[in-house]
Amino acid sequence: MGKYEEDSYQKDRMRYVNVYIEEVLLNEEHILRNMFEFYDYEFSQYLNFEVDKEGLFRRAPVTEYLSKDEYKSFFIKSTGTLLGFVIVKTTNSKLSFEIEQFFILKKYNGKGIGKQAAIQIFDRFKGNWKVTQVESNYPAQEFWRNVIRSYSNNSYRESNDDKRRSIQEFNNA
């Protein structure tokens, strides 16, 4: 990497230093639904999603994510710019959590945004955590291993389920 490229890269990383999560409001459902179209587009390479006759995926149960108590939905932002979203699911008890969905727009990948957002989510919800990635989504598997390894000080468990999905589990209580 040349000097100009390094400077540009560092400036780009610094631009997103103020990443924050913001709970999705009911009147913002349309925004979350729009973001899910990008998510489903990217995910279609792993799970062979198809668009409907109008050219949309429309797969996500967005209304459910916003109306059921077991889900908490957040936008990921930096200085007001929408960068992605995360859906957290509470399971069994109020002390067990799962990353139900996690998405950063592709242009922001590799800038530390996802890691910052994940850490904020983990810090917000203390307890037992489970994070699952589909079998062939190797970039997501690498991302979550690195984030969780760092966050938990290498105190996590990894396994695969019967669908060959990669699962990381840890406790931050």
N, C-alpha and C positions, 0 to 999 in steps of 0.2 A: 504494500500500500504506500503510495507516494505521500509527501507532506500535505498536499492540497486535499487528498482523499481522507487522510487522517484527521485534519482539521474539520472538514465537512462532517465526517462521521461523529466526531466528538460534539460538535455544535448540535447536530441532529439528536444525539442522545440527551444532551442537556436541555433541549427544548421540551422534553417530556418528563422533567424532573418532578413536576407537581401533579402526579397521577393521583386520582381519587375515585372512590366508588360512591355512587349516589343512587339511593333506592328509586326504583321505577314507580311512578305514580299511576293510578288507574287511568287518568286522562292521557297518559303517554303510551298506552297499549299499542297504538298504531306505529309508534317509533320502534318499539321492541319488535313488532311483527315485521317491519321493514328490515331491521337488522338481521332477523332470522333468515330472510331470503339470501343474504350474503353468506351467512353461516351454512345454510343448506347447500348453496352452490359450491362452497369450498369442500364441504363434507361429502358431496356427491361422488368425488373421486374414490372414497373409501367404502361407501355403502350403496353405490349405484342408485341414488335417488333420481327420479325423473320429474320433469315439470308437467303441469297439467295443460289442458288445451289452450289456456290463456298465457302460458309461458311462465307460470309461477310454481314454486315448490309447495308452499302452504302446508308444510308438514308439522310445524311446531304448535303445541297446545298452549299458545300464548295466554289466552284467557285463563286457563287453569293455572299457569305460572303466577298470574297476578291475583287470582281470587282464592286459591286454596292456602290455608294456614301453613301447610307443610313446606311451602316454597317461599323463598325470598329472592326477589329479582333486583339486580343492580346494573346501572350503566357504568362503564369505565370511561372516565373523562380526564382531560388535562386542559386547564384554562378554558373550560367551557366546550372544548372540542370533543365530540363523541368518538371514542376509539374502539369500543366493544361493549360486551355485556357478560355478566355471570349470573347463573341461577344456582342457588344453594337449596338443597333439600334437607329437611330435618327428618330423621328416621327414628323409629321406635321410641325414643325419648328425646327430650329437649337437649340432650348432651351428645347426640350422634348426628353427624352432618356428612353430606355428599356434595361434590361438585356435580350438579346435574347437567349443566351446560356452561361452556366457557369459550369466549370468542374475542379475538382481537382482529380488527381489519388488517388485511394482508400488508398494506403499505407501512404498518407500524410494527410488524414482526421484527424481532432481533434488536429492539431498542430498549429492552428492560421493562417495558410497560406491563406485559403479562405477569412478570415476576412481582412487580410492585403491587398490582391488583390482587394477585393470589395471596400475598403476605397480608394485605389489609383485610381480606376476607377471613383468612385463618385467625388473625388477631381479633376480629370482631366476634367470632363464634368459637368459643373454647369447648373442647371435648374430644370425642373420637371422630376421626376423619377418614373418609374413603374417597379415593379419586380413581376413576376408571377410564381407560382409553380403548377404542376399538383395536382389533388385532393388527391391522395394516397401517395404522396412523403412527408411524415411527417418529415423526417430528413431535407429536404431542407426547408420546411416551418419553422421549428424551427430555423435553421441556419439564414435564411433571416430576420425573426422577430428579433432575437437577434442583428444581425449586424445593421439593420436599426434603431432599437430602440436606440442603443448606438450611432450610427452615427448622427441621427437626434435629439438627446436629447429627445426622446420619442415624437417627433412631426411628426407623420406619420398617415396615414389612412389605414385601412385594410378592404377589402371586398372580396366577392366571385362573380365570374361571372356565366353565365348560364351553364357553363361546370363544375361548382363547384370547379374551380381553386382558390387558395388563391392568393390575389393581395395586395401588399403593395405599397403605393404611398407617396412621400414626395418631398419637394423642398429644394435644397441646394444652390440656387443662392444668 
